[in-house]
C-alpha cells in the first residue's frame, strides 16, 4: 500500500515532517499554542496495526528552562507497573481461553462450544485494558495487527452465506501453519485478516446474520473427519496458540524484573518523554481509534461489517473496557495527580469528562448492530452520537493535559 499523508492535531507544536517529527523552534516562556497542524506520512499497511510515525521527541521546548520542571518519577513507575500487570493479566486470561478451546476441540458439542465462547468473552476485557498502552513506539506496535486486526473479510478464512467453499480452510492447496497464516494476514487488503482475536471470534461464532443475537456456528463444524473440519480444527488451534504466544511475549517486554525489558527502557526515559507516551496512548485511543474508527465509522456507514466484535455481539463490552483502560492510566498511574500540581481546575475538568464519557458509553444500546440498524433520528442513534461527542470532549481535555505537562499530543483526524 502506498504511503499517504495524514493530518494530525497537536497542542504546543507546529511542524511539517516526512517520516518523523522535529520541533520548529522553542516556545517563549509560559506560551502555549492552540491546535496547530502537523503533517506526517504514515507507514505501510492500514487498519489496526497500521500506525503512523511517532514524533522524534514528545517534549515541548521553551526558553524558560523551568516552565516544565516537575517530578514525574512516581507516575512513570506507576504506569510501568500498570502496564506490566495489565499485559500479564491479558496473557493469563488468553491462556485460560486456550484451555477451554482445547477442551472444545477434544470433545465438540454444543456445551463445550458455548464454554469456549464464554471463555473468549471473559478473556477480552483484560486485553482491551492494554490498548491504552498503544500509539507510540512501544512493543505492541510491531504485533498489534496480528492480535486485534479488524474489520475482517470472513470469506478469506472460511465459508460464509452463499459461499460454502470460501476461505483458506476450504482451499486444501494452502498449507496450514503459523508462518502461512502470518504471511497471509492483511497481505493484499487490510480486511484479509487471518489471525488474532477476531479470527478466533469468527471461528467460534461464525457470521452474525441476525439483529437479535450473535453468530450461530454449529459445533458440528468441528467434528473430526468430516469435510474440511480437520483443517478448521487445525486453524482454530493455531490461531489461538499464536495469540497466547504474542501476549506472553508482550508480558515479557513489560516485565519489571528484566533489566533489558521495554519496562526498564521506559523507566529510564527523560520524564517528559515518558509522560508524552502516557498521554498520547490515552488521547489517541480516545479521540481517534475509539471515537472515530470504532464508533463514528460504524455509525456513518450503518454497516455491521464495521462493528468491532460483530460475530459475538460484544462490541459494547469493547467500548466499556477500552474506557476502563484509559481511565486506569489517568487514575492509577497518577496523571490526574500530576496534572493537579500544575492546573488543579484542569485535573477536575478531565475527571468530569471521564465521568460523562463513562455514563454515555454505559447508555449505549446493546447489541451494537441493532443500534447501527436503527433510524438516524432514533433514541439509540442519538445516544451513540452523544457518546461520540463525549469522547471528543475527553480527547480535547487530554490534549490540554499534554499542553500543561509540556508534551506533544498528536491525534489523527482521518
C-alpha positions in Angstrom: 0.0 0.0 0.0 1.4 3.4 -0.9 2.3 5.8 1.8 -0.3 8.6 2.4 -0.3 11.9 4.1 -2.2 12.1 7.3 -3.2 15.3 9.2 -2.7 15.4 12.9 -3.6 18.0 15.5 -1.3 18.9 18.3 -1.1 21.3 21.3 2.1 23.3 21.5 3.8 22.3 18.3 3.7 23.4 14.7 5.9 21.5 12.3 6.0 19.7 9.0 7.6 16.3 8.7 8.2 13.4 6.4 8.7 10.2 8.3 9.1 11.8 11.8 8.6 14.9 13.8 11.1 17.6 14.8 10.4 20.7 16.7 10.4 24.0 14.9 11.9 26.3 17.5 11.5 26.9 21.2 8.4 28.3 22.8 8.6 31.6 24.5 8.3 31.5 28.3 4.8 30.5 29.5 3.4 30.4 26.0 1.0 27.7 24.9 -0.2 27.2 21.3 -3.7 26.2 20.3 -4.1 23.2 17.9 -1.6 24.0 15.1 -1.5 21.4 12.3 1.1 18.8 11.9 1.5 16.6 8.8 3.0 13.2 8.9 3.4 10.4 6.4 2.4 7.0 7.8 3.9 3.7 7.2 2.8 0.7 5.1 -0.5 -1.0 5.8 -3.7 0.2 7.4 -6.5 -0.7 9.8 -5.5 -2.0 13.2 -1.7 -2.1 13.5 -1.1 0.3 10.5 0.1 3.1 12.8 1.8 6.3 11.9 5.2 7.6 12.6 5.9 8.7 16.2 7.5 12.0 17.0 11.2 12.1 17.5 10.6 13.8 20.8 7.4 14.3 22.9 8.9 17.1 25.0 8.0 20.7 24.1 10.8 23.3 24.4 10.7 26.7 26.0 13.2 29.5 26.5 12.2 29.2 30.2 14.1 26.1 31.3 12.0 25.7 34.4 8.5 26.0 32.9 8.1 22.3 32.6 10.2 21.3 35.6 8.3 18.7 37.5 9.0 15.3 39.1 7.1 12.5 37.3 9.1 9.6 38.7 6.2 8.3 40.7 3.8 8.5 37.8 6.2 6.8 35.4 6.9 4.0 37.8 3.1 3.5 38.4 2.5 3.4 34.7 5.1 0.8 34.1 3.7 -1.3 36.9 0.2 -0.9 35.5 1.3 -1.9 32.0 3.2 -4.9 33.4 0.2 -6.1 35.4 -2.2 -5.5 32.5 -0.3 -7.4 29.9 0.3 -10.2 32.4 -3.4 -10.4 33.1 -4.2 -10.4 29.3 -1.7 -13.2 28.7 -3.1 -15.3 31.6 -6.7 -14.8 30.5 -5.9 -15.7 26.9 -4.2 -18.9 28.2 -7.4 -19.7 30.1 -9.4 -19.3 27.0 -7.0 -21.6 25.1 -7.6 -24.3 27.6 -11.4 -24.1 27.0 -10.9 -24.1 23.2 -8.7 -27.2 23.6 -11.4 -28.8 25.6 -13.9 -28.0 22.9 -11.7 -29.5 20.2 -11.2 -32.6 22.3 -14.9 -33.2 22.6 -17.0 -30.9 20.2 -20.6 -30.4 21.5 -23.0 -27.5 21.9 -22.0 -27.3 25.6 -18.2 -27.3 25.0 -18.6 -24.7 22.2 -20.6 -22.5 24.5 -17.9 -22.8 27.2 -15.2 -21.8 24.6 -17.3 -18.8 23.6 -17.7 -17.7 27.1 -14.0 -18.0 27.7 -13.3 -15.8 24.7 -15.7 -13.1 26.1 -14.2 -13.4 29.5 -10.6 -13.1 28.2 -11.3 -9.9 26.1 -11.6 -7.2 28.8 -8.0 -7.6 30.1 -6.6 -7.2 26.6 -8.8 -4.2 25.9 -7.4 -2.6 29.1 -3.9 -2.7 27.5 -5.0 -0.7 24.4 -4.2 2.5 26.4 -0.5 1.5 26.0 -0.7 1.7 22.2 0.0 4.5 19.7 3.6 5.3 20.5 6.9 3.4 19.9 6.1 0.6 22.4 6.4 -3.1 21.7 2.8 -3.6 20.8 3.1 -1.6 17.6 5.0 -4.3 15.8 2.5 -7.0 16.5 -0.9 -5.3 17.1 -2.0 -6.2 13.6 -1.6 -9.9 14.4 -3.5 -9.6 17.7 -6.6 -7.4 17.2 -6.8 -6.6 13.4 -10.3 -5.8 12.1 -12.6 -5.3 10.3 -12.3 -8.6 8.6 -13.4 -10.4 5.4 -14.8 -13.6 6.9 -14.8 -15.3 3.5 -11.0 -15.0 3.5 -10.9 -17.6 6.3 -14.0 -19.8 6.0 -17.4 -20.4 4.4 -20.0 -17.6 4.6 -23.6 -17.4 3.5 -23.8 -18.2 -0.2 -20.2 -19.3 -0.4 -19.8 -22.7 1.1 -16.3 -23.3 -0.2 -14.8 -20.0 0.6 -11.7 -19.3 2.5 -8.3 -20.7 3.5 -9.9 -23.5 5.4 -11.7 -24.8 2.3 -8.7 -24.4 0.0 -6.8 -27.6 0.6 -3.9 -26.3 -1.5 -3.0 -23.9 1.2 -0.7 -25.2 3.9 -2.0 -24.5 7.4 0.8 -23.4 9.8 1.6 -20.3 11.7 4.0 -18.9 9.2 1.5 -19.3 6.4 -1.3 -17.6 8.3 1.0 -14.8 9.4 2.2 -14.3 5.8 -1.4 -14.1 4.6 -2.5 -11.7 7.3 -3.6 -8.4 5.6 -1.3 -9.2 2.7 -3.4 -7.8 -0.1 -6.1 -6.0 1.8 -6.3 -4.8 5.4 -9.6 -6.7 5.7 -8.0 -10.0 4.8 -7.4 -10.8 8.5 -6.2 -14.4 9.3 -5.1 -14.3 12.9 -5.9 -12.6 16.2 -8.9 -12.1 18.5 -11.4 -11.6 15.7 -10.3 -14.6 13.6 -10.8 -16.7 16.7 -14.2 -15.0 17.3 -15.3 -15.8 13.8 -14.2 -19.4 14.1 -16.2 -19.8 17.3 -19.4 -17.9 16.3 -19.5 -17.8 12.5 -21.2 -14.9 10.7 -23.7 -12.8 12.7 -26.7 -12.8 10.4 -29.3 -11.6 12.9 -30.0 -8.4 14.8 -31.4 -10.4 17.6 -28.3 -12.4 18.6 -24.7 -13.3 17.8 -23.4 -15.8 15.2 -24.6 -19.3 15.5 -21.9 -21.6 14.0 -22.8 -25.2 14.8 -20.4 -27.4 16.9 -20.6 -29.9 14.1 -18.2 -27.8 12.1 -15.5 -29.2 14.4 -16.3 -32.9 14.5 -13.1 -34.6 13.3 -13.0 -36.4 10.0 -15.9 -34.7 8.3 -15.5 -32.5 5.2 -12.8 -29.8 5.9 -13.4 -29.9 9.6 -9.9 -31.1 10.4 -8.5 -28.1 8.7 -10.9 -25.9 10.7 -9.8 -27.6 13.9 -6.2 -27.1 13.0 -6.8 -23.4 12.1 -8.5 -22.7 15.4 -5.8 -24.4 17.4 -3.1 -22.5 15.5 -4.5 -19.0 15.8 -5.4 -19.5 19.5 -1.9 -20.7 20.3 -0.4 -17.8 18.4 -2.4 -15.2 20.2 -1.4 -16.6 23.5 2.3 -16.6 22.4 2.1 -13.0 21.3 0.5 -11.9 24.6 3.1 -13.9 26.6 5.8 -12.1 24.6 4.3 -8.7 25.4 4.0 -9.7 29.1 7.8 -10.4 28.9 8.6 -7.0 27.3 6.9 -5.2 30.2 8.4 -7.5 32.9 9.7 -5.4 35.8 12.4 -8.0 36.8 14.2 -7.9 33.4 16.8 -5.2 33.1 16.7 -5.5 29.3 12.9 -5.2 29.0 11.0 -2.3 27.5 9.7 -1.6 31.0 13.3 -0.8 32.0 13.8 1.3 28.9 10.6 3.2 29.6 11.6 4.0 33.2 14.9 5.3 32.0 13.3 7.8 29.6 13.6 11.5 30.4 10.4 12.4 32.4 8.5 14.2 29.7 9.4 11.6 27.0 7.7 9.1 29.3 4.8 11.3 30.1 4.3 12.1 26.4 3.9 8.5 25.6 1.5 8.0 28.5 -0.8 10.9 27.4 -0.6 10.1 23.7 -1.7 6.5 24.3 -4.8 7.7 26.2 -5.6 10.6 23.8 -5.2 8.7 20.5 -7.2 5.7 21.7 -9.9 8.1 23.0 -10.0 10.7 20.2 -9.3 8.5 17.1 -9.3 4.7 17.4 -12.3 4.5 19.8 -14.3 7.6 18.9 -13.8 7.6 15.2 -12.7 4.2 13.9 -14.9 2.1 16.2 -17.8 4.3 17.0 -18.0 7.0 14.3 -17.2 5.0 11.2 -19.8 2.3 12.0 -22.4 5.0 12.8 -21.8 6.7 9.5 -22.0 3.5 7.4 -24.6 1.7 9.4 -22.8 -1.4 8.3 -22.5 -4.3 10.7 -19.2 -5.2 9.0 -17.7 -2.1 10.6 -18.6 -3.4 14.1 -15.6 -4.2 16.2 -16.7 -7.6 17.7 -19.5 -8.3 15.4 -19.6 -12.1 15.4 -20.0 -12.4 19.2 -22.1 -9.2 19.6 -19.8 -8.0 22.3 -18.9 -4.6 20.8 -20.4 -2.6 23.7 -18.1 -4.6 26.1 -15.2 -3.5 23.9 -16.3 0.2 24.4 -16.7 -0.1 28.1 -13.4 -1.8 28.7 -11.3 0.4 26.5 -12.5 3.4 28.6 -11.7 1.4 31.8 -8.1 1.0 30.5 -7.8 4.7 29.6 -9.1 5.9 32.9 -6.7 3.5 34.7 -3.8 5.4 33.3 -5.3 8.7 34.4 -6.1 7.5 37.9 -3.9 4.5 38.8 -0.8 5.8 37.1 -1.3 9.2 38.8 -1.6 11.5 35.8 -4.6 13.1 37.5 -2.5 13.9 40.5 0.4 15.2 38.4 -1.9 17.4 36.3 -3.4 18.8 39.5 0.0 20.0 40.7 0.2 22.3 37.7 -3.5 23.0 37.0 -6.0 21.8 39.6 -9.0 23.0 37.7 -8.0 21.1 34.5 -7.5 17.9 36.5 -11.0 18.3 37.9 -12.4 19.0 34.5 -10.9 15.9 33.0 -12.3 13.9 35.9 -15.7 15.2 35.0 -15.1 14.4 31.3 -14.3 10.8 32.2 -17.4 10.6 34.3 -19.5 11.9 31.4 -17.9 9.6 28.8 -18.5 6.6 31.1 -22.1 7.5 31.5 -22.6 8.0 27.8 -20.9 4.6 26.9 -23.0 2.8 29.6 -26.1 4.2 28.0 -25.3 2.8 24.5 -27.7 0.2 23.1 -26.7 -3.4 23.0 -26.1 -5.3 20.8 -24.3 -2.7 18.7 -25.5 -4.0 15.4 -29.1 -3.2 16.4 -28.0 0.4 17.1 -26.4 0.6 13.7 -29.6 -0.6 12.1 -31.8 1.9 14.0 -33.2 5.0 12.2 -30.8 8.1 12.1 -33.1 10.1 14.4 -33.9 7.3 16.8 -33.0 7.3 20.6 -30.3 4.6 20.2 -28.6 6.6 17.5 -28.8 9.8 19.5 -27.3 8.1 22.5 -24.5 6.9 20.2 -23.9 10.4 18.8 -23.7 11.7 22.4 -21.1 9.1 23.2 -19.0 10.2 20.3 -19.3 13.8 21.4 -18.3 12.8 25.0 -15.1 11.1 23.7 -14.2 14.1 21.6 -14.5 16.3 24.6 -12.4 13.9 26.7 -9.8 13.8 23.9 -9.7 17.6 23.9 -9.2 17.5 27.7 -6.3 15.1 27.4 -4.7 17.3 24.7 -5.0 20.2 27.3 -3.3 17.9 29.8 -0.5 17.3 27.4 -0.1 21.1 26.9 0.0 21.6 30.7 2.6 18.9 31.1 4.7 20.2 28.3 4.3 17.3 25.9 3.3 17.0 22.2 -0.1 15.2 21.8 -0.9 14.1 18.3 -4.4 12.8 17.4 -5.2 11.7 13.8 -8.1 13.4 12.3 -8.7 11.0 9.4 
